[in-house]
Amino acid sequence: MSYSVGQVAEFAGVTVRTLHHYDEIGLLVPSERNRAGHRRYSDADLDRLQQILFYRELGFPLDEVAALLDDPDANPREHLRRQHRLLTERIARLQKMAAAVETAMEAKKMGINLTPEEKFEVFGDHDPDQYEEEVEQRWGDTEAYAESKRRQASYTKEDWLRIQREGDEVTRRFVALMEAGVAPDSEEAMDAAEEHRQWMCRNHYECSHELHSCIGEMYVSDQRFTVNIDKTKPGLAAYERDAIVANANRHA
Protein backbone atom coordinates (compact mmCIF):
# COMPACT_ATOMS: atom_id res chain seq x y z
CA MET A 1 0.00 0.00 0.00
CA SER A 2 1.26 3.49 -0.80
CA TYR A 3 0.23 7.00 0.21
CA SER A 4 0.14 10.35 -1.51
CA VAL A 5 2.22 13.27 -0.32
CA GLY A 6 -0.95 14.95 0.98
CA GLN A 7 -1.91 11.88 3.01
CA VAL A 8 1.56 11.58 4.50
CA ALA A 9 1.62 15.27 5.40
CA GLU A 10 -1.67 14.84 7.23
CA PHE A 11 -0.50 11.65 9.02
CA ALA A 12 2.76 13.18 10.19
CA GLY A 13 1.60 16.71 10.92
CA VAL A 14 4.06 18.29 8.49
CA THR A 15 3.58 20.36 5.37
CA VAL A 16 3.69 19.08 1.82
CA ARG A 17 6.47 21.59 1.22
CA THR A 18 8.54 19.92 3.97
CA LEU A 19 8.14 16.51 2.31
CA HIS A 20 9.14 17.96 -1.04
CA HIS A 21 12.25 19.45 0.60
CA TYR A 22 13.18 16.13 2.21
CA ASP A 23 12.88 14.51 -1.21
CA GLU A 24 14.99 17.17 -2.90
CA ILE A 25 17.89 16.77 -0.43
CA GLY A 26 17.67 12.98 -0.47
CA LEU A 27 16.60 12.65 3.15
CA LEU A 28 13.28 11.00 2.38
CA VAL A 29 12.88 9.91 -1.22
CA PRO A 30 9.48 8.27 -1.85
CA SER A 31 9.72 4.69 -3.00
CA GLU A 32 7.30 5.10 -5.85
CA ARG A 33 5.79 7.54 -8.30
CA ASN A 34 2.55 7.05 -10.15
CA ARG A 35 2.15 7.38 -13.92
CA ALA A 36 1.65 11.14 -13.54
CA GLY A 37 4.94 11.42 -11.66
CA HIS A 38 3.36 12.12 -8.30
CA ARG A 39 5.13 10.91 -5.16
CA ARG A 40 3.86 7.75 -3.44
CA TYR A 41 5.16 6.74 0.01
CA SER A 42 5.41 3.18 1.31
CA ASP A 43 5.13 1.94 4.91
CA ALA A 44 8.94 1.81 5.01
CA ASP A 45 9.04 5.46 3.94
CA LEU A 46 6.67 6.34 6.78
CA ASP A 47 8.95 4.51 9.24
CA ARG A 48 11.90 6.58 8.01
CA LEU A 49 9.86 9.78 8.26
CA GLN A 50 9.02 8.91 11.86
CA GLN A 51 12.73 8.55 12.62
CA ILE A 52 13.46 11.87 10.91
CA LEU A 53 10.81 13.68 12.93
CA PHE A 54 12.09 12.14 16.18
CA TYR A 55 15.57 13.49 15.57
CA ARG A 56 14.27 16.86 14.36
CA GLU A 57 12.24 17.20 17.54
CA LEU A 58 15.44 16.59 19.48
CA GLY A 59 17.11 19.45 17.62
CA PHE A 60 19.32 17.53 15.21
CA PRO A 61 20.11 19.35 11.92
CA LEU A 62 19.03 17.60 8.75
CA ASP A 63 22.54 16.61 7.65
CA GLU A 64 23.15 14.85 10.99
CA VAL A 65 19.77 13.13 10.75
CA ALA A 66 20.70 11.82 7.32
CA ALA A 67 24.07 10.57 8.60
CA LEU A 68 22.40 8.77 11.52
CA LEU A 69 19.73 7.11 9.40
CA ASP A 70 22.13 6.09 6.65
CA ASP A 71 24.69 4.61 9.04
CA PRO A 72 25.23 1.08 7.75
CA ASP A 73 26.08 -0.19 11.23
CA ALA A 74 22.86 1.06 12.79
CA ASN A 75 19.62 -0.86 13.01
CA PRO A 76 16.05 0.11 13.92
CA ARG A 77 16.46 -1.05 17.51
CA GLU A 78 19.63 1.01 17.87
CA HIS A 79 17.77 4.08 16.64
CA LEU A 80 14.99 3.48 19.14
CA ARG A 81 17.44 3.01 22.00
CA ARG A 82 19.29 6.19 21.06
CA GLN A 83 16.07 8.15 20.77
CA HIS A 84 14.79 6.82 24.07
CA ARG A 85 18.00 7.88 25.80
CA LEU A 86 17.96 11.32 24.20
CA LEU A 87 14.31 11.85 25.02
CA THR A 88 14.85 10.78 28.62
CA GLU A 89 17.72 13.24 28.96
CA ARG A 90 15.65 15.98 27.38
CA ILE A 91 12.73 15.28 29.72
CA ALA A 92 15.09 15.56 32.70
CA ARG A 93 16.43 18.91 31.43
CA LEU A 94 12.92 20.22 30.81
CA GLN A 95 11.81 19.15 34.28
CA LYS A 96 14.72 21.08 35.79
CA MET A 97 13.84 24.10 33.66
CA ALA A 98 10.19 23.84 34.69
CA ALA A 99 11.18 23.69 38.36
CA ALA A 100 13.38 26.76 37.90
CA VAL A 101 10.57 28.64 36.18
CA GLU A 102 8.12 27.68 38.93
CA THR A 103 10.57 28.97 41.52
CA ALA A 104 10.94 32.22 39.60
CA MET A 105 7.17 32.55 39.24
CA GLU A 106 6.69 32.02 42.95
CA ALA A 107 9.36 34.59 43.72
CA LYS A 108 7.68 37.13 41.44
CA LYS A 109 4.29 36.36 42.94
CA MET A 110 5.57 36.88 46.46
CA GLY A 111 7.69 39.83 45.47
CA ILE A 112 10.51 38.70 47.76
CA ASN A 113 13.40 37.81 45.45
CA LEU A 114 15.81 36.57 48.10
CA THR A 115 17.51 33.28 48.88
CA PRO A 116 16.51 31.63 52.18
CA GLU A 117 19.80 32.82 53.68
CA GLU A 118 19.22 36.40 52.55
CA LYS A 119 15.63 36.28 53.79
CA PHE A 120 16.82 35.28 57.26
CA GLU A 121 19.46 38.02 57.19
CA VAL A 122 16.85 40.65 56.37
CA PHE A 123 13.76 39.47 58.26
CA GLY A 124 15.18 37.22 60.98
CA ASP A 125 12.68 34.61 62.13
CA HIS A 126 9.78 36.58 60.65
CA ASP A 127 8.53 35.02 57.41
CA PRO A 128 7.43 37.86 55.08
CA ASP A 129 5.39 35.39 53.00
CA GLN A 130 3.49 33.91 55.95
CA TYR A 131 0.23 35.75 55.30
CA GLU A 132 0.69 36.37 51.57
CA GLU A 133 -2.33 34.29 50.56
CA GLU A 134 -4.57 36.12 53.02
CA VAL A 135 -3.20 39.49 51.91
CA GLU A 136 -3.84 38.65 48.27
CA GLN A 137 -7.41 37.57 49.02
CA ARG A 138 -8.16 40.77 50.95
CA TRP A 139 -6.35 43.37 48.82
CA GLY A 140 -5.28 41.57 45.64
CA ASP A 141 -7.62 43.64 43.48
CA THR A 142 -6.36 47.01 44.74
CA GLU A 143 -3.89 49.29 43.02
CA ALA A 144 -1.86 49.53 46.25
CA TYR A 145 -1.34 45.76 46.24
CA ALA A 146 -0.34 45.75 42.57
CA GLU A 147 2.06 48.65 43.09
CA SER A 148 3.59 46.98 46.12
CA LYS A 149 4.21 43.78 44.13
CA ARG A 150 5.74 45.69 41.23
CA ARG A 151 8.19 47.44 43.54
CA GLN A 152 9.05 44.43 45.65
CA ALA A 153 9.81 42.29 42.61
CA SER A 154 12.80 44.54 41.82
CA TYR A 155 14.22 44.86 45.35
CA THR A 156 17.60 43.36 46.19
CA LYS A 157 18.85 42.28 49.60
CA GLU A 158 20.47 45.71 50.00
CA ASP A 159 17.15 47.40 49.26
CA TRP A 160 15.36 45.32 51.89
CA LEU A 161 18.07 46.00 54.47
CA ARG A 162 17.76 49.74 53.80
CA ILE A 163 13.97 49.59 54.10
CA GLN A 164 14.33 47.65 57.34
CA ARG A 165 16.76 50.20 58.78
CA GLU A 166 14.46 53.09 57.88
CA GLY A 167 11.45 51.32 59.41
CA ASP A 168 13.37 50.52 62.59
CA GLU A 169 14.34 54.18 62.90
CA VAL A 170 10.67 55.23 62.77
CA THR A 171 9.84 52.61 65.41
CA ARG A 172 12.62 53.87 67.68
CA ARG A 173 11.23 57.36 67.31
CA PHE A 174 7.77 56.21 68.45
CA VAL A 175 9.28 54.32 71.40
CA ALA A 176 11.30 57.35 72.49
CA LEU A 177 8.17 59.51 72.47
CA MET A 178 6.24 56.92 74.48
CA GLU A 179 8.99 56.65 77.06
CA ALA A 180 9.16 60.45 77.34
CA GLY A 181 5.42 60.51 78.07
CA VAL A 182 4.57 62.45 74.90
CA ALA A 183 0.89 62.14 73.97
CA PRO A 184 0.11 60.33 70.68
CA ASP A 185 -1.85 63.34 69.40
CA SER A 186 1.07 65.72 70.01
CA GLU A 187 2.89 67.43 67.15
CA GLU A 188 5.95 65.23 67.71
CA ALA A 189 3.96 61.97 67.59
CA MET A 190 1.97 63.09 64.56
CA ASP A 191 5.23 64.00 62.82
CA ALA A 192 6.51 60.49 63.55
CA ALA A 193 3.29 59.06 62.09
CA GLU A 194 3.76 61.19 58.98
CA GLU A 195 7.32 59.89 58.67
CA HIS A 196 5.92 56.35 58.87
CA ARG A 197 3.42 57.14 56.10
CA GLN A 198 6.15 58.63 53.91
CA TRP A 199 8.28 55.54 54.49
CA MET A 200 5.44 53.40 53.19
CA CYS A 201 4.98 55.67 50.16
CA ARG A 202 8.69 55.53 49.30
CA ASN A 203 9.08 51.80 49.62
CA HIS A 204 5.75 50.01 49.18
CA TYR A 205 2.84 51.94 47.67
CA GLU A 206 1.20 55.35 47.63
CA CYS A 207 -0.36 55.46 51.09
CA SER A 208 -2.99 58.16 51.56
CA HIS A 209 -3.80 59.47 55.03
CA GLU A 210 -7.12 57.63 54.86
CA LEU A 211 -5.43 54.35 53.99
CA HIS A 212 -2.80 55.00 56.64
CA SER A 213 -5.58 55.34 59.24
CA CYS A 214 -7.01 51.99 58.17
CA ILE A 215 -3.60 50.41 58.61
CA GLY A 216 -3.28 52.00 62.05
CA GLU A 217 -6.65 50.59 63.08
CA MET A 218 -5.52 47.16 61.92
CA TYR A 219 -2.55 47.42 64.29
CA VAL A 220 -4.97 47.08 67.21
CA SER A 221 -7.89 45.17 65.65
CA ASP A 222 -5.72 42.29 64.39
CA GLN A 223 -3.98 40.64 67.31
CA ARG A 224 -1.24 39.31 65.05
CA PHE A 225 -0.14 42.89 64.35
CA THR A 226 -0.61 43.93 67.96
CA VAL A 227 1.47 41.10 69.37
CA ASN A 228 4.26 41.62 66.83
CA ILE A 229 4.45 45.41 67.31
CA ASP A 230 4.17 45.22 71.09
CA LYS A 231 7.21 42.93 71.22
CA THR A 232 9.26 46.12 70.90
CA LYS A 233 7.34 47.87 73.68
CA PRO A 234 4.02 46.98 75.30
CA GLY A 235 1.30 49.38 74.13
CA LEU A 236 3.26 50.49 71.07
CA ALA A 237 0.61 49.27 68.60
CA ALA A 238 -2.10 51.38 70.20
CA TYR A 239 0.24 54.38 70.47
CA GLU A 240 1.13 54.18 66.78
CA ARG A 241 -2.53 53.80 65.84
CA ASP A 242 -3.51 56.89 67.86
CA ALA A 243 -0.68 58.95 66.37
CA ILE A 244 -1.55 57.82 62.83
CA VAL A 245 -5.24 58.71 63.26
CA ALA A 246 -4.37 62.07 64.80
CA ASN A 247 -2.02 62.81 61.90
CA ALA A 248 -4.70 61.89 59.35
CA ASN A 249 -7.14 64.22 61.09
CA ARG A 250 -4.52 66.96 61.06
CA HIS A 251 -4.27 66.64 57.25
CA ALA A 252 -8.01 66.27 56.66
Phi, psi and omega in degrees: 000141179231163187229148178283165180297325178294319179296316181296319178301319179292317179303312191271348181074031176240174180269158175299322179300321178298316180295321176298318180296315179301323178293316184297325182267002177081010181283321178217093180264120182300144185290335185223165169220142179280182184299332179276359179088008180281145181294140174226128185254137179268174176299323178295323177297320179295323177298317179294320178299321178299318178297318179301313183292327174301308183293324177296319178299328179277000175094009180287136174290160187298323181294324177289324177299315179299317180297320179294315184287333182264008177295118183293340182271353181270157176224166183306321180294322179296320177299316181294320179296317180297315181294323178297316179296315181295319178295319179298317179295320180294319178301317180298318179295317181295323178296320178295318178297318180297319179297320179295319179294318178299319178297317179295319179297319180294320179297317179294321180298315182284333181077009179245093185268065181231152171288163177304323180293317179293322179300316181294322180297323182277312191254356182065223182272006176273125179269111183292344181263001189303318184249021185300318181297317179295318179299316181295321179294322184279321188232010185300337182264010181263155178293326179298318179296314181298318180294320179299316180294321179298317181291313185298328182297340182258355186283138174265177177301320180297322177298313181296321178296320177297314179300319179297316180298315181296319179295320178296324180294320177296318179299316179299326179294316177299315182298317180298321178294318178300311184293335177275359178076021180281131182294147181293341178261015177283166179299319182296316181291320178295323177296322177295320178297320179295323177297320178298317180296317179295325176298319178293319180297318182293323193248340186235298181196165179290111187252105178290166177297325179295314178295322179299321178296320178297320178295317178300317178298324180294333178301331182252338181276335179253111185299334179296318176293314183302311182298316182294316181291320183287353173298327180289315177200127179305133180088358184294323181300313180293322179296315179297317179302311182298320180292321180295315180295318179297320179295321178296319179294326179296326183265001182291000000 
